[in-house]
């Protein structure tokens, strides 16, 4: 084998190696993209309603705002028409604070309003503290009350009904 043939063979081997490395890089990038899409699809499967609202999806709801969690529960419960009303009600009642407690000025005296939707422990004694302070549980309960046309039991109902969200949240 001549010197030129050896160089030519060496260059071909080098070129093939370089081409293989490029192919491996492309395959690695493709695999990374497929894995990322699979991750997103898995997260979306856990919270498909969030995608409809254009919300971030991570597989659990800890990275989603309180208002968006309320909207998602309304959607999950089959009541998208309640979503904005519930956010307005929760904002008026507790400023969207799921740990809020109010024990002042309640009827009867000594009763407590609890959680993001300020569920009163006297008038709604069937609702535990655990449920009252849990966003999903308290929203589901409030939806049941709305279905029974009992939303007027919340003081803020009269202040938020028919008022645009932007005005309520000022």
N, CA, C and O of each residue as an XYZ file, in Angstrom:
680
protein
N       0.846     -1.164      0.000
C       0.000      0.000      0.000
C       0.897      1.234      0.000
O       1.816      1.365      0.809
N       0.605      2.113     -0.915
C       1.418      3.316     -1.032
C       1.071      4.288      0.072
O       0.068      4.151      0.772
N       1.919      5.253      0.197
C       1.712      6.275      1.225
C       0.410      7.037      0.964
O      -0.338      7.330      1.896
N       0.146      7.353     -0.295
C      -1.089      8.067     -0.647
C      -2.329      7.236     -0.330
O      -3.339      7.777      0.119
N      -2.255      5.920     -0.561
C      -3.388      5.040     -0.266
C      -3.633      4.980      1.236
O      -4.775      4.989      1.696
N      -2.521      4.917      2.001
C      -2.659      4.904      3.464
C      -3.313      6.198      3.955
O      -4.192      6.167      4.816
N      -2.883      7.319      3.409
C      -3.455      8.620      3.796
C      -4.928      8.665      3.409
O      -5.774      9.112      4.183
N      -5.217      8.199      2.207
C      -6.595      8.189      1.724
C      -7.471      7.315      2.627
O      -8.581      7.709      2.986
N      -6.979      6.141      2.988
C      -7.716      5.232      3.871
C      -7.914      5.873      5.248
O      -8.993      5.799      5.836
N      -6.858      6.494      5.740
C      -6.929      7.166      7.034
C      -7.951      8.297      7.013
O      -8.726      8.465      7.954
N      -7.943      9.063      5.939
C      -8.904     10.167      5.810
C     -10.338      9.642      5.723
O     -11.253     10.211      6.319
N     -10.525      8.552      4.973
C     -11.862      7.946      4.871
C     -12.332      7.480      6.241
O     -13.487      7.698      6.606
N     -11.453      6.843      6.999
C     -11.790      6.377      8.340
C     -12.127      7.566      9.233
O     -13.101      7.540      9.986
N     -11.310      8.601      9.136
C     -11.553      9.813      9.918
C     -12.905     10.419      9.548
O     -13.683     10.794     10.426
N     -13.179     10.512      8.261
C     -14.440     11.086      7.787
C     -15.617     10.265      8.282
O     -16.612     10.816      8.753
N     -15.501      8.905      8.172
C     -16.582      8.029      8.655
C     -16.787      8.190     10.152
O     -17.924      8.213     10.623
N     -15.693      8.301     10.910
C     -15.787      8.487     12.362
C     -16.476      9.806     12.685
O     -17.345      9.868     13.554
N     -16.081     10.849     11.982
C     -16.678     12.164     12.191
C     -18.169     12.127     11.844
O     -18.999     12.690     12.558
N     -18.493     11.452     10.732
C     -19.884     11.321     10.302
C     -20.687     10.523     11.340
O     -21.831     10.865     11.640
N     -20.089      9.470     11.881
C     -20.743      8.658     12.905
C     -21.008      9.480     14.153
O     -22.081      9.378     14.748
N     -20.044     10.289     14.553
C     -20.209     11.145     15.729
C     -21.367     12.116     15.501
O     -22.189     12.328     16.393
N     -21.427     12.705     14.303
C     -22.540     13.606     13.991
C     -23.868     12.861     14.056
O     -24.853     13.385     14.575
N     -23.894     11.643     13.532
C     -25.123     10.845     13.561
C     -25.530     10.533     14.996
O     -26.706     10.619     15.347
N     -24.558     10.174     15.818
C     -24.834      9.874     17.220
C     -25.382     11.114     17.923
O     -26.324     11.020     18.709
N     -24.791     12.276     17.639
C     -25.287     13.521     18.235
C     -26.727     13.774     17.817
O     -27.566     14.135     18.642
N     -27.012     13.582     16.519
C     -28.373     13.787     16.031
C     -29.343     12.817     16.693
O     -30.446     13.200     17.081
N     -28.931     11.571     16.820
C     -29.785     10.571     17.469
C     -29.997     10.932     18.935
O     -31.108     10.806     19.451
N     -28.948     11.376     19.601
C     -29.071     11.771     21.006
C     -30.039     12.938     21.172
O     -30.860     12.953     22.089
N     -29.934     13.902     20.284
C     -30.850     15.042     20.340
C     -32.282     14.563     20.088
O     -33.210     14.980     20.781
N     -32.457     13.689     19.096
C     -33.773     13.152     18.797
C     -34.342     12.413     20.016
O     -35.507     12.603     20.366
N     -33.534     11.584     20.652
C     -33.982     10.844     21.841
C     -34.354     11.813     22.959
O     -35.365     11.621     23.635
N     -33.551     12.841     23.157
C     -33.864     13.836     24.190
C     -35.190     14.525     23.904
O     -35.985     14.749     24.817
N     -35.431     14.859     22.648
C     -36.705     15.495     22.275
C     -37.867     14.535     22.515
O     -38.894     14.930     23.065
N     -37.711     13.287     22.108
C     -38.768     12.293     22.325
C     -39.051     12.126     23.814
O     -40.209     12.040     24.223
N     -37.999     12.079     24.621
C     -38.190     11.933     26.072
C     -38.901     13.159     26.639
O     -39.784     13.020     27.485
N     -38.531     14.349     26.188
C     -39.161     15.578     26.672
C     -40.639     15.609     26.287
O     -41.491     15.952     27.108
N     -40.938     15.255     25.050
C     -42.330     15.223     24.598
C     -43.108     14.176     25.396
O     -44.256     14.413     25.772
N     -42.501     13.034     25.653
C     -43.154     12.000     26.450
C     -43.430     12.494     27.865
O     -44.492     12.224     28.426
N     -42.480     13.211     28.435
C     -42.666     13.781     29.769
C     -43.841     14.744     29.762
O     -44.706     14.683     30.635
N     -43.872     15.630     28.778
C     -44.967     16.591     28.695
C     -46.300     15.891     28.484
O     -47.311     16.283     29.067
N     -46.305     14.864     27.657
C     -47.549     14.121     27.417
C     -48.005     13.435     28.693
O     -49.203     13.386     28.971
N     -47.064     12.903     29.480
C     -47.422     12.278     30.756
C     -47.981     13.290     31.728
O     -48.959     13.020     32.425
N     -47.362     14.452     31.776
C     -47.859     15.508     32.662
C     -49.220     15.980     32.195
O     -50.109     16.250     33.003
N     -49.377     16.080     30.877
C     -50.662     16.531     30.345
C     -51.747     15.511     30.647
O     -52.893     15.882     30.902
N     -51.401     14.236     30.621
C     -52.389     13.212     30.937
C     -52.851     13.335     32.379
O     -53.994     13.005     32.694
N     -51.968     13.808     33.261
C     -52.336     13.970     34.661
C     -53.197     15.205     34.881
O     -53.985     15.243     35.826
N     -53.063     16.206     34.036
C     -53.842     17.429     34.204
C     -54.241     17.980     32.836
O     -53.821     19.079     32.471
N     -55.056     17.225     32.063
C     -55.377     17.658     30.709
C     -56.132     18.979     30.671
O     -56.007     19.738     29.710
N     -56.909     19.258     31.701
C     -57.677     20.491     31.725
C     -56.770     21.716     31.792
O     -57.156     22.791     31.333
N     -55.596     21.575     32.344
C     -54.676     22.711     32.434
C     -54.234     23.152     31.049
O     -54.082     24.348     30.797
N     -54.026     22.200     30.150
C     -53.620     22.526     28.788
C     -54.697     23.383     28.125
O     -54.379     24.332     27.409
N     -55.972     23.052     28.361
C     -57.068     23.816     27.778
C     -57.050     25.266     28.262
O     -57.403     26.180     27.517
N     -56.642     25.467     29.498
C     -56.590     26.817     30.060
C     -55.272     27.513     29.750
O     -55.081     28.675     30.106
N     -54.353     26.792     29.079
C     -53.059     27.391     28.755
C     -52.176     27.541     29.981
O     -51.366     28.465     30.060
N     -52.331     26.626     30.948
C     -51.584     26.718     32.199
C     -50.341     25.844     32.155
O     -50.261     24.918     31.347
N     -49.366     26.132     33.020
C     -48.202     25.249     33.100
C     -48.618     23.900     33.655
O     -49.460     23.819     34.549
N     -48.031     22.854     33.126
C     -48.394     21.509     33.559
C     -47.145     20.787     34.013
O     -46.179     20.680     33.257
N     -47.152     20.290     35.240
C     -45.986     19.559     35.707
C     -46.353     18.191     36.241
O     -45.488     17.472     36.740
N     -47.608     17.821     36.148
C     -48.025     16.535     36.672
C     -48.679     16.666     38.030
O     -49.471     15.803     38.410
N     -48.381     17.701     38.764
C     -49.128     17.986     39.974
C     -49.433     19.471     39.995
O     -48.901     20.222     39.178
N     -50.266     19.897     40.898
C     -50.770     21.264     40.835
C     -50.024     22.230     41.739
O     -50.505     23.339     41.973
N     -48.873     21.847     42.249
C     -48.179     22.725     43.189
C     -47.567     23.944     42.530
O     -47.260     24.918     43.218
N     -47.378     23.921     41.214
C     -46.781     25.074     40.545
C     -47.821     25.944     39.849
O     -47.474     26.826     39.064
N     -49.077     25.697     40.134
C     -50.164     26.433     39.505
C     -50.791     27.359     40.548
O     -50.985     26.966     41.698
N     -51.102     28.575     40.145
C     -51.667     29.558     41.076
C     -52.970     29.059     41.686
O     -53.620     28.168     41.140
N     -53.341     29.636     42.814
C     -54.591     29.273     43.495
C     -55.774     29.503     42.550
O     -56.651     28.646     42.440
N     -55.804     30.649     41.871
C     -56.906     30.954     40.956
C     -57.011     29.886     39.865
O     -58.107     29.440     39.526
N     -55.867     29.484     39.322
C     -55.893     28.474     38.269
C     -56.288     27.104     38.817
O     -56.949     26.331     38.123
N     -55.895     26.798     40.042
C     -56.328     25.540     40.651
C     -57.843     25.518     40.798
O     -58.478     24.492     40.554
N     -58.424     26.645     41.196
C     -59.878     26.735     41.332
C     -60.539     26.514     39.971
O     -61.521     25.779     39.868
N     -60.003     27.145     38.935
C     -60.545     26.969     37.581
C     -60.472     25.511     37.147
O     -61.418     24.977     36.568
N     -59.350     24.877     37.429
C     -59.157     23.484     37.034
C     -60.173     22.574     37.720
O     -60.743     21.689     37.082
N     -60.401     22.787     39.012
C     -61.386     21.956     39.727
C     -62.771     22.165     39.118
O     -63.512     21.202     38.925
N     -63.122     23.400     38.817
C     -64.421     23.671     38.192
C     -64.543     22.919     36.864
O     -65.588     22.345     36.559
N     -63.468     22.930     36.087
C     -63.461     22.201     34.812
C     -63.571     20.697     35.057
O     -64.346     20.012     34.390
N     -62.798     20.188     36.009
C     -62.847     18.756     36.339
C     -64.250     18.322     36.751
O     -64.688     17.214     36.439
N     -64.937     19.199     37.446
C     -66.286     18.882     37.938
C     -67.364     19.115     36.876
O     -68.553     18.926     37.134
N     -66.941     19.520     35.700
C     -67.889     19.699     34.599
C     -68.635     21.026     34.640
O     -69.723     21.147     34.076
N     -68.057     22.017     35.302
C     -68.707     23.315     35.424
C     -67.770     24.458     35.026
O     -67.405     25.279     35.868
N     -67.381     24.515     33.762
C     -66.513     25.624     33.348
C     -67.188     26.976     33.525
O     -66.517     27.997     33.677
N     -68.515     26.982     33.506
C     -69.252     28.238     33.667
C     -69.125     28.807     35.082
O     -69.401     29.988     35.293
N     -68.714     27.987     36.055
C     -68.531     28.461     37.434
C     -67.104     28.946     37.695
O     -66.853     29.591     38.714
N     -66.178     28.651     36.803
C     -64.756     28.865     37.063
C     -64.437     30.302     37.457
O     -63.832     30.534     38.504
N     -64.828     31.253     36.649
C     -64.507     32.653     36.940
C     -65.253     33.130     38.181
O     -64.686     33.846     39.007
N     -66.521     32.739     38.319
C     -67.286     33.127     39.503
C     -66.589     32.629     40.779
O     -66.475     33.377     41.751
N     -66.128     31.381     40.780
C     -65.463     30.814     41.964
C     -64.166     31.548     42.292
O     -63.853     31.765     43.462
N     -63.413     31.930     41.265
C     -62.180     32.692     41.502
C     -62.533     34.041     42.128
O     -61.895     34.467     43.091
N     -63.542     34.707     41.586
C     -63.963     36.011     42.131
C     -64.447     35.851     43.571
O     -64.106     36.658     44.435
N     -65.236     34.817     43.827
C     -65.749     34.572     45.176
C     -64.596     34.329     46.151
O     -64.568     34.901     47.241
N     -63.649     33.479     45.755
C     -62.500     33.166     46.617
C     -61.637     34.401     46.851
O     -61.126     34.604     47.952
N     -61.475     35.220     45.826
C     -60.676     36.434     46.001
C     -61.363     37.388     46.980
O     -60.718     37.954     47.863
N     -62.657     37.556     46.817
C     -63.401     38.448     47.708
C     -63.412     37.914     49.146
O     -63.270     38.682     50.098
N     -63.578     36.617     49.293
C     -63.681     36.009     50.622
C     -62.344     35.962     51.351
O     -62.283     36.270     52.541
N     -61.261     35.579     50.652
C     -59.994     35.314     51.347
C     -58.759     35.893     50.668
O     -57.643     35.660     51.132
N     -58.929     36.625     49.604
C     -57.798     37.091     48.784
C     -56.996     35.891     48.274
O     -55.775     35.956     48.132
N     -57.710     34.798     48.002
C     -57.142     33.546     47.472
C     -56.161     32.891     48.445
O     -55.197     32.251     48.024
N     -56.404     33.049     49.728
C     -55.541     32.457     50.763
C     -56.192     31.183     51.299
O     -57.186     31.261     52.021
N     -55.648     30.007     50.956
C     -56.259     28.753     51.418
C     -56.108     28.513     52.920
O     -56.716     27.587     53.458
N     -55.310     29.331     53.603
C     -55.141     29.169     55.054
C     -55.915     30.222     55.848
O     -55.785     30.299     57.069
N     -56.709     31.021     55.167
C     -57.417     32.127     55.829
C     -58.431     31.629     56.851
O     -59.120     30.631     56.639
N     -58.502     32.355     57.970
C     -59.496     32.102     59.025
C     -60.074     33.453     59.418
O     -59.341     34.415     59.652
N     -61.397     33.509     59.487
C     -62.061     34.718     59.965
C     -63.001     34.324     61.097
O     -63.903     33.507     60.910
N     -62.785     34.909     62.268
C     -63.672     34.629     63.404
C     -64.273     35.917     63.965
O     -64.753     35.947     65.098
N     -64.240     36.973     63.163
C     -64.760     38.265     63.611
C     -66.023     38.625     62.834
O     -66.072     38.513     61.609
N     -67.034     39.057     63.567
C     -68.258     39.537     62.938
C     -69.134     38.458     62.331
O     -70.040     38.761     61.554
N     -68.881     37.212     62.669
C     -69.684     36.122     62.114
C     -70.976     35.935     62.888
O     -71.076     36.296     64.061
N     -71.962     35.363     62.211
C     -73.207     34.961     62.850
C     -73.298     33.458     62.719
O     -73.237     32.941     61.604
N     -73.441     32.743     63.810
C     -73.446     33.211     65.199
C     -72.031     33.571     65.663
O     -71.036     33.126     65.092
N     -71.980     34.378     66.698
C     -70.696     34.788     67.275
C     -69.911     33.544     67.673
O     -70.475     32.585     68.199
N     -68.623     33.570     67.420
C     -67.761     32.434     67.767
C     -67.570     31.451     66.621
O     -66.681     30.602     66.688
N     -68.376     31.543     65.576
C     -68.178     30.640     64.437
C     -67.009     31.145     63.598
O     -66.628     32.312     63.680
N     -66.446     30.247     62.790
C     -65.257     30.580     61.991
C     -65.519     30.331     60.513
O     -66.159     29.349     60.136
N     -65.011     31.241     59.679
C     -64.957     31.033     58.237
C     -63.562     30.497     57.944
O     -62.569     31.025     58.444
N     -63.492     29.429     57.118
C     -62.218     28.729     56.932
C     -61.870     28.545     55.462
O     -62.729     28.236     54.637
N     -60.593     28.742     55.153
C     -60.049     28.399     53.850
C     -60.267     29.434     52.770
O     -60.739     30.544     53.020
N     -59.906     29.034     51.553
C     -59.940     29.942     50.410
C     -61.346     30.446     50.119
O     -61.510     31.564     49.630
N     -62.366     29.637     50.412
C     -63.743     30.044     50.168
C     -64.490     30.379     51.460
O     -65.706     30.570     51.444
N     -63.770     30.450     52.566
C     -64.326     30.892     53.856
C     -65.617     30.147     54.207
O     -66.661     30.760     54.426
N     -65.525     28.828     54.256
C     -66.666     27.972     54.593
C     -66.878     28.025     56.099
O     -65.995     27.654     56.872
N     -68.047     28.486     56.508
C     -68.347     28.701     57.924
C     -68.557     27.372     58.638
O     -69.274     26.501     58.145
N     -67.926     27.218     59.810
C     -68.007     25.946     60.549
C     -69.352     25.720     61.232
O     -69.656     24.593     61.621
N     -70.158     26.757     61.385
C     -71.488     26.599     61.989
C     -72.520     26.259     60.906
O     -73.230     25.259     61.011
N     -72.595     27.085     59.879
C     -73.594     26.899     58.831
C     -73.262     25.725     57.915
O     -74.145     25.182     57.250
N     -72.017     25.344     57.881
C     -71.574     24.217     57.044
C     -70.795     23.235     57.933
O     -69.649     22.885     57.650
N     -71.448     22.810     59.004
C     -70.781     21.941     59.993
C     -70.420     20.575     59.414
O     -69.604     19.859     59.995
N     -71.009     20.205     58.289
C     -70.686     18.937     57.632
C     -69.348     18.984     56.898
O     -68.860     17.956     56.427
N     -68.755     20.175     56.801
C     -67.473     20.324     56.117
C     -66.362     20.401     57.157
O     -66.345     21.302     57.995
N     -65.456     19.470     57.097
C     -64.350     19.412     58.060
C     -63.359     20.542     57.826
O     -63.338     21.161     56.762
N     -62.536     20.800     58.842
C     -61.444     21.766     58.669
C     -60.527     21.318     57.535
O     -60.083     22.132     56.725
N     -60.248     20.015     57.488
C     -59.366     19.481     56.451
C     -59.889     19.833     55.060
O     -59.122     20.253     54.193
N     -61.182     19.662     54.850
C     -61.775     19.982     53.552
C     -61.788     21.490     53.317
O     -61.490     21.948     52.214
N     -62.129     22.259     54.340
C     -62.208     23.716     54.193
C     -60.880     24.325     53.777
O     -60.846     25.285     53.008
N     -59.779     23.767     54.287
C     -58.456     24.304     53.977
C     -57.826     23.665     52.741
O     -56.724     24.040     52.341
N     -58.516     22.709     52.141
C     -58.052     22.049     50.918
C     -58.762     22.694     49.732
O     -59.991     22.702     49.670
N     -57.999     23.229     48.801
C     -58.583     23.962     47.676
C     -59.547     23.089     46.885
O     -60.684     23.489     46.633
N     -59.109     21.921     46.500
C     -59.954     21.057     45.674
C     -61.248     20.683     46.389
O     -62.331     20.781     45.811
N     -61.139     20.256     47.635
C     -62.313     19.826     48.393
C     -63.284     20.994     48.621
O     -64.495     20.834     48.463
N     -62.755     22.157     48.988
C     -63.639     23.300     49.259
C     -64.308     23.811     47.983
O     -65.456     24.253     48.022
N     -63.611     23.756     46.869
C     -64.223     24.173     45.603
C     -65.316     23.184     45.207
O     -66.392     23.592     44.769
N     -65.047     21.892     45.356
C     -66.071     20.890     45.035
C     -67.316     21.096     45.905
O     -68.441     21.006     45.413
N     -67.114     21.370     47.184
C     -68.241     21.614     48.076
C     -69.021     22.859     47.633
O     -70.251     22.847     47.593
N     -68.305     23.912     47.309
C     -68.956     25.155     46.886
C     -69.726     24.943     45.585
O     -70.811     25.499     45.412
N     -69.182     24.155     44.681
C     -69.900     23.832     43.442
C     -71.214     23.122     43.769
O     -72.251     23.420     43.175
N     -71.167     22.185     44.712
C     -72.408     21.496     45.116
C     -73.426     22.495     45.663
O     -74.623     22.377     45.401
N     -72.948     23.468     46.417
C     -73.855     24.489     46.966
C     -74.426     25.359     45.844
O     -75.601     25.724     45.886
N     -73.624     25.690     44.859
C     -74.101     26.477     43.717
C     -75.153     25.684     42.944
O     -76.169     26.235     42.520
N     -74.901     24.390     42.766
C     -75.879     23.538     42.068
C     -77.227     23.525     42.786
O     -78.270     23.351     42.156
N     -77.199     23.709     44.100
C     -78.437     23.769     44.900
C     -78.957     25.200     45.023
O     -79.884     25.473     45.786
N     -78.342     26.116     44.255
C     -78.699     27.536     44.268
C     -78.535     28.162     45.659
O     -79.351     28.979     46.084
N     -77.463     27.762     46.362
C     -77.210     28.277     47.715
C     -75.948     29.134     47.791
O     -75.378     29.293     48.870
N     -75.509     29.684     46.664
C     -74.306     30.514     46.677
C     -74.501     31.805     47.447
O     -73.521     32.440     47.836
N     -75.731     32.207     47.674
C     -75.978     33.449     48.424
C     -75.580     33.313     49.892
O     -75.573     34.305     50.619
N     -75.249     32.104     50.337
C     -74.771     31.918     51.708
C     -73.381     32.521     51.899
O     -72.942     32.712     53.034
N     -72.690     32.819     50.812
C     -71.403     33.506     50.890
C     -71.657     35.011     50.811
O     -72.317     35.484     49.886
N     -71.144     35.746     51.763
C     -71.338     37.196     51.813
C     -70.907     37.840     50.497
O     -71.571     38.753     50.006
N     -69.829     37.383     49.940
C     -69.276     38.009     48.742
C     -70.073     37.723     47.473
O     -69.837     38.361     46.447
N     -70.997     36.791     47.518
C     -71.778     36.471     46.327
C     -72.388     37.732     45.718
O     -72.308     37.946     44.508
N     -72.989     38.552     46.548
C     -73.668     39.762     46.040
C     -72.686     40.800     45.499
O     -73.071     41.656     44.703
N     -71.420     40.733     45.922
C     -70.422     41.701     45.470
C     -69.720     41.291     44.176
O     -69.194     42.143     43.460
N     -69.708     39.997     43.874
C     -68.937     39.541     42.714
C     -69.797     39.084     41.545
O     -69.316     39.026     40.413
N     -71.041     38.763     41.793
C     -71.914     38.268     40.730
C     -72.071     39.335     39.649
O     -72.513     40.450     39.925
N     -71.707     38.984     38.426
C     -71.845     39.893     37.304
C     -70.772     40.952     37.185
O     -70.798     41.758     36.255
N     -69.817     40.965     38.121
C     -68.743     41.949     38.084
C     -67.530     41.328     37.398
O     -67.155     40.202     37.722
N     -66.908     42.040     36.454
C     -65.725     41.492     35.776
C     -64.608     41.135     36.759
O     -64.407     41.823     37.760
N     -63.899     40.074     36.467
C     -62.806     39.583     37.309
C     -61.781     40.666     37.584
O     -61.305     40.792     38.712
N     -61.433     41.445     36.578
C     -60.409     42.482     36.741
C     -60.805     43.507     37.805
O     -59.954     44.019     38.532
N     -62.087     43.796     37.886
C     -62.564     44.772     38.879
C     -62.567     44.157     40.272
O     -62.182     44.814     41.239
N     -62.996     42.908     40.384
C     -63.025     42.233     41.684
C     -61.618     42.137     42.257
O     -61.428     42.319     43.460
N     -60.633     41.854     41.417
C     -59.280     41.599     41.902
C     -58.421     42.851     42.000
O     -57.202     42.746     42.126
N     -59.028     44.035     41.943
C     -58.255     45.277     42.100
C     -57.961     45.530     43.547
O     -57.320     46.526     43.882
